[in-house]
């Protein structure tokens, strides 16, 4: 069975960043009928991720790590992608 996008995001981020917390939230239902809704039910996502890989890095560097791990998913395969990145001991 093919993975849905949420499962793919989870697998990619787990492999690349070994998160201590990872929540992949599908926000698509809140945007049904709005711009960017392709009808797939997988067009808008929020990721809350905590990883030791983020320690000592600023917000932009953290976001770049997430985007690098996800390849063509944000902005290409999904319309909207939000993220909250933190290192262990910080609040997201």
C-alpha positions, 0 to 999 in steps of 0.5 A: 500500500502506498504511503500517504504524504503524512506517513512520508513526511514522518519517515523522511524526518525520522530518518534525517533528523532522529526527532525526540518529538514529531507531530505531523498534523494534516490541516487540509480539512480546515482549508477545503475549498480555499486556494491550494486545496487540490481535493486530495485531503493532503494539501496543508500540513504543520510539523512540530519537531524536536531534534538534537540536530537543531541545537545551536542553530537559528530558526532559519537553519532549522527550517532548512534542515527540515526542508532538505529532508523533505525534498519536493514535498513542501511547496510542490506536492503540498500547497502549505507547510508550516513548521515549529522546530526546537531542540530538546529542552526548548519550547517549540 
